[in-house]
Amino acid sequence: MTEERAPSFFQQIKGFARPFWVANVMELIERLAYYGVRMVVPIYIASSEDPGGLHFTNVQKGTIFTIWAFIQTLLPMFTGGYADRYGRKPTIAGSIAVKIVGYILMATQRSYGGFLLGCMTLATGTAIFKPGVQGTLVLGTTRKNSSVGWGIFYQVVNIGGFLGPPLAGYLHRFAWSWVFYSCAAIVSLNFLTLVTYDDVPPPEAEADKPGQEAPRELTHGSPVEVLLYSVKKIFRPRLISFILVMSGFYVMFMQLYDTLPNFIEEWVDSSDIVAALHLHEGLFARAAVDPLLSRGLQVPQEEMINLDSGAIILLMLPIAYVTARFKRLWVIVVGIVIAAFGLLLCGISMAGFVCVSGILLFAVGEMSSVPKMQEYLGVVAPKGEEALYMGYANIPFAVGWTLADYVGGLAYDRLADKANLALRYMTEHQLAAADVIAQTPRTGAFKALMAATHTNAREATALLWEAYHPYTVWYGFVGVGLLTAVGMIVYAQIAKRWVRENA
């Protein structure tokens, strides 16, 4: 069944207020810097083959990402209330400064503790930034154009996500520190955007308007009262149920960004794409840093995963316009199922074209589900609590991302880490003395296997693929996604009693 007939696409575009466009510009700049780092940092942290990387284990990478996720996605639950209470402009300005410090720490710290501190600082700045910008977006849209509005916003997010990784991929050829310093410079441009930003008055300035009274805790409350109010409001049945169900989706969703980069780097052979498109080094293709590890020219993992953002840039608005005609929760269910099968396709084969097909399918599912989740909470947000509810939108992301990285790091380390599997193969086939294998570092494990089996990099990779089936690392995450879809079907039926117009 369809909902009430929506205005035309161009009518909805004309209806957006100025805060909507300002929020989108700020988000574009912030995401350009953030994704520039986020799409390449898994390789910087855990690759055993990049000479300039940190060479931490995948378990250590998972721990870093878990803490990063915990901070970045749970803090908005509190910072959203403060943005409503004290104003969005000062909270956004403070977040920019914190993010700059985070990028600089990541550029200069190579110890585990130092780099973790940099990631935590960046996560804190991002947590402060998000609710203020998203709350501004809610105030710039109406119920009639919110679907297209959130579609535009999500498209802008992905424009930044699309432009950032190629820049980072180019810069890290010179030095990894260039990536982090450049992103600090980019995010600082939002200080200029703030000069043109007219902050929406805090709720007390609107208290005399009929139907727009905000709760006392947000209008006149102390910082402690704002905090307690923010926590208390989470425990509404319709909200807490939605948070728990959607957390499962994000357990699956974040594997594309935090596990797939390492999987592509180690297992996917994209030389078929290079040959079909006649790519050459420097044009979306890259040779191995170590010639002994070369499997021919490869498409960098950040460029392959970047197709997710590219597809969203091209298709987000048409999909948002079409899905506006259907019930929000059912659109979310279909999107989750599509994304689950896309993720499975990403890792089921070593062929580059198969992986790319999975990424594109995943993008379609993502476009259908993620903006609808944000839209849902934006539509039901009471007046004066828009940023608070946008903070709540991060909670499923928080729970899911935190679990995804902890479990993903452990699962990948055991099932798919190429260095670990190389050492395992040498041990099981007694290709070297046990004490020699035990002393072989991760950075030299695959080379040792190549030497022991008299194979080149492509042959040794295929040997491990056939022996240990590293693609099984995706099965559990896809299963979680499908269970989430079932949970959303149940939720959609129960939610009719709570928010009938949003069922």
N, C-alpha and C positions, 0 to 999 in steps of 0.2 A: 504494500500500500504506500502511496505517496503522501507527503505532508502538504500543508497549504501552499498554493502556487507561489513561487518566489518571484521577485522582480527580475527583470532582465539583467544580464551580466553588466552592461554599461550603466544601468541605473544604480546597481549596487556599488560600482566603482565611484560614481559621483557622490554617493552618500557618505564616504569616509571623511571624517574630520581631520584637522591638521595634526593632532597628537598621533594619529595612526601612522602618517607618513614619517614623522620624526622618529617614532619608535622603530620603524623599519630601517631607516638610515643607520641608526645607532647599532641595531642588531647586525646589519651587513658588515660594518667595520669590525665589530667584536668577533663575529664568527670567522671572518677572513683570517684574523690573527690566531684564534683558538684552533681552528681546524688545520691551519698551517702546521701547528705543532702536533695536534692530536693524531693525525693520520700517519705520521712518520715516527713518532716517539716509541711505539712498540718495537721497532727495529733498533732504534738507538739504545733501548734498555736491554733487550734480550738476544739480539742476533749474535750468533757465535762466529759469523763470517765477516762482519763489518769491523775493520780495524780501528775506526774512530769511536765505536760504541762503548757502552759501559760494561757489556759482557756479564750482566746479571743473569740469573736463571729465570725460567718462565714462572717458577713459584714466586720468586722475588718480584717479578713484573706483576704477577697477579695480586700480590700484597700491596704494592704501590697503587695499582689501579683501584683496589678495593677501598683503601683509605681515601684516595682521591674522590671516588664515587660517593662515599659516605658523607664527606664534607660538602661537596658541591651540590648534592641533591637533597640533603636533609636540612641544611642551613636555611634554604629559602622558606621553609615552614615558619621560621621565626622572622627572617629579614623582610618577608612580604608584609607582615603586620607593621613593622617599623616604617616601611615605605609609605603605607597608608597613613600612618600617624604623623610622621615628621616631614613628608614630602618626598617625591621621587627624584627630583633633581640632585639634592645633596647626597642621597644614597648612591645614585649612579656615579657621581663624581668621585666619591670615596672608593667605589669598586674599581674604577679605572686605575687609580693610583696603586691599589693592592695588586692588581693583575700585572702591572708593569714590574713591580718588585718580584713577583713570582717568576716571570719570564727571565729576569736577570739572574735570579738564583739558579734556575735550571741551566742557564748558559755557563755558569761558573763552578757549579758543584758537581764533582764526579764520585764522591763517596755515596754509599747507600743512604745514610742519614741525611746528608746535605741535599741530595737530589730529591729525596722524599719531602724535605722541608719546602723546596721550591714548588713541587707539585701541590702540596697542601696550601701554599699561599695563593697559587693560581686558582685552585678550587674555591678558596674562600672569596676571592674577588669575583669569580663567576657567580657564586651563590648570592652575593649582594646585588649584582647587576640584573639578574634575570627577572625577579618579581617586579622591580620598578618599571622595566621596559614593557613587560607583558601586561602589567596593570594599566599602563598608558595606552596600550593597544586596545584593551577592553573598553576604555572610555572613549575611544575613537571609532567604535563600531556600534551597530544596533543589532537587535535580534534578527532583522530581516537580511542583513548583509554579513553576519558574523562568519558564516561558512566560507564565503569567498574571501573575507578579511583574513581569517586564519590560514586559508590556502595561500594568499599572497605572502603573509608573514613566513610561512614554512618554506615558500619558494625563495624568499630573501635569505633565510638561513642557509639554504642549500647553494645559493649563488656564492655566498662567502665560503661555504664548504667546498665548492667546486674550484674556486680560485686559489684557496690557500695551499692545498697539497702540491700542485705543480711548482709553486714558488718555493715551498720548503724542500721539495725534491731537488730542485736546482741548487739551492743554497747549500745543502748539506754535502754536495760534492766538493765544496771548498773547505768547509769546516762546520761541524754541527753547531757550534756556538753562533754562527751567522743566522741560523734558523731562529733561535730564541731571541737574539737581539733585534732582529727584523720585526718579529711579532710584537715585541715591546713597543717599537716605534709605531707600528700600525695601530695598535689599540690606543695609543696616546692621541690619535687623531679625533677620538670621541670627545676630548676636551673642547675642540673647536665646535663640534656638533652641539654641545651643551650651551654654547653661547646663544644659539638660535632657539633654544628649547624653553618654551613657556610652560612652567610647571603647573599642573592641575592643582587647585587649592586643596589643602588637607580637608578632611570631612567636616570639621567644625564650621568651615566657611560655607558649607552647603546645608547646614542643619535647619535653616529656615525654609528650605524648599520642600513642599509637600511630597511625601513618599520617598525622600532621600535621606532621612535621618540615619546616621550611623551609630553603632553601639558606643556607649560611653567609654568603654575600655580603649577604643581606637581613637576617639575624638579628644578625650581629656585624660586618658590613663597615663600612669607612669610607665617607664620601660618594663618594670616587672609585671604590671597589669596587662600590658600589650602582649608580653610573652605568655602569660597564663591564659589569656583569651585565645591566642593563636593555637595553643595546644588543646584547649577544651573543645574548640570547634571541630577538630578532626573526628571526634567520636560521635558523629552522626551516622546512623546505620547505612544510609545510602552512600555516604562518602567513604566510610571505612571499608565497605564491601567492594566498592569500585577500586579503591587503592590496592586491596589484597589481590583481586583478580588480575588487574593490569600489571602487577609486579611480575607475574609469570611471563608476560609478553616481553618485558625488558630484559629478563634473563636470557632469552633467545636473541633479542634485538641487538644487544651490545656485543655479541660475538662477531658481528660483521666488522666492527671497528677495533676490537681489542684482541681477537684471536685470529681472524682471517688474514690480517697482514703477515703474521709469521707463517701461517699455513701456505700462503701464496709464495712467499719468499723461499720457502724450503721445498715445497712439493709441486706446485703448479708450473708446468712448462708452457710459457706463452710464446714460444718461438713460432708456433703455428699462426698466431696473430701477426707477429712481425713479418713473416713470409707473405701472408695473404694481403697485408696492407702495404708491403714494401717499405717498412719502417727502417730507419737507420739510427745509429747511435746519436743521441742528442735530440731526436725527434720522437718523443714518447717511447724510447727504447734505451736500454742501458746494459752495458757489459758487466760481468762480475768483477768485483774489485780485485780478487785473486784469480789470475788466469787458470790455475789448477782447478778451480771450482766452477768454471764456466760451463753452462749448458747452452751456449749460444746467446745471441742478443735476446733480452727479455723485456717485456713491458713492466715498468716498475709497479710494485704492488699498490702504491698510492694512486697511480693513474687508473688502474683497474677498478679499485674501490670507488674512485672518484666518479665513475659512471653512474653510481647511485645518485649523487648530487646532480649530475648532468641530466639524467632522466627526469628528476623532480623539477628542475628548472624548465624543461620543455613541456611537461605534462601536468604539473601541479594545478594550474588554473582550470584546465578542462575537467580534470578529475574532481576538483572542488565544486565546480558548477554542477556536474552530474550528480555527485553524491549528496548535494544539498537537497535533492528531491526525495531522499530516502531517510528512514529513521537512523539517527546517529549511531545507536548501539549496534544495529545490524551491519552497518557499514564497517564498524570496527571489527566485528567478527570475521567478515569476509576478508578484510585486509590482513588480519592475523594469519589466516590459513594460507593466503597467497605468499606472505613473507616467509612462512615456515617452509614451504616447498622450494622457495627461492634459495634459502640458506642451505637446504639439503643439496641442491644442484651446484652450489658454489664449491662444495668440497667433495663431491662424489667421484670426481675424475681429476687426473693430472692435466687434462687438455685445457688450454687457455680459453678457447671459445666456450667450452662448457661452463667454466667458472664465470665468465662474463655474462652468459645467459642467466645464470643464477642471480648475479648481482642486479641485473635489470629487472628480473621478476620480483626480487626482494624489494626494489624501489617502488614498484606498483603497490605492493602490500603496505609498505611504509606510508605512502601518500594517502592511502585510504584510511589507515588506522590512527596514526599519531596526531595529525591536526584535529581529527574528530574528538580525540580524548581531551585536548586542550580546549576545543570549542565547547564541549559539554560542560566543563567546569566554569568556563567564562559565562555561559548563558545562565547558569543557575546561581552565580555569585550574587549575593545581596548587595544593594547600593552601599558604597563606602567600604566594601570588603573585597574589591576586585583584585588588588595585588596579593591579599591574603590567600584568596582562592587559587591564584596563579602559583603561589608558593606551594599549595597543596598538590598542584599538578605535577610537581617534581617528586612527590613522595613515591609513587610507583616506580619512577625512574631510579630513585635512591635505593629502594629495596632490591629491585631487579638488577641494577648495575652492580651494586655491592656483591650480591650473590654470584652474578655472572662472572666477575673477575676473579673472585676467590675460587669458585668451582672450575672456571675455565682455565685458570693457571695450573691447578692440580691435574685436571683432565688432560690438558695439552702436554704437560711435562711427562705424564705416564704413557699416553697413547700416541702422541704425534711429534714430539720433539726429536728432530733428526739426529742431533748429537747423541742424545740418550739412546736412541734406537740403534745407532751405529755401534756404540759401546756394547749394547745388549747383543747385537748380532755377532760381534767379535768374540764375546764371552761364550755364547751358546755354541758357536762353531769352532771354538778353541783356536782362533786365528793368531793369538799371541798369548804370552804368559799372563796369568791372572794379575800379578803385581804390576806388569807393564800396562795393562788395560786400566787398572785402578788409578794409575798415576797419569793417564792421558787426560789433558784438559779438554773442556767442551770445545774450545776453539780449534783443537787439532783432531777431534774424534772422527769427523767425516773424512778428512785426509788420510787418517790412519786406516780406515776401512777401505778406501780406494786403493791404497798401497797393498793391503793384505789380500784383496780380492782381484787385483790387477784390472781394475775397471776405471772408466772415466766418470765424471760427475753425473752425467745423465744415466749411465748404466747402474751406478751405485744407488742413485735415488730410486730407480725402478726396482732394484733388488730389495730395498727396504720396504717399498710400497707393497710389493707382493708378499713379503714375509710377515708384515705386521699390520697391514690395512689401517693406516693412520686416519683414513676418512671416517672411521667409526667414532671419532671424537665428536662428530656433529649429530649423531643419532639422539643422544639424550636431550640436547638443546631443542631439536626439532620437536621431540615428544612433548617437552614443556610448552612449546608454542601451541601445539594442537590441543593440549589440555586447557590452556588459557582460553582458546576459542570456545570450548565446551562451557567453561565457566562463565563466559560472557553471554552465552545463550540463556543460561539459568538466570543470570543477573538481569538480562533484558526483560524476562517475564516478571521477576519480583519488582523491578524498578517502576513498573506501571502503577503500582500503588503509591509510590513516593513522588515522582515527577512525571505525571502522565503526559504532559506536553513534550517531554524529552525522552520518552520511552523508545 
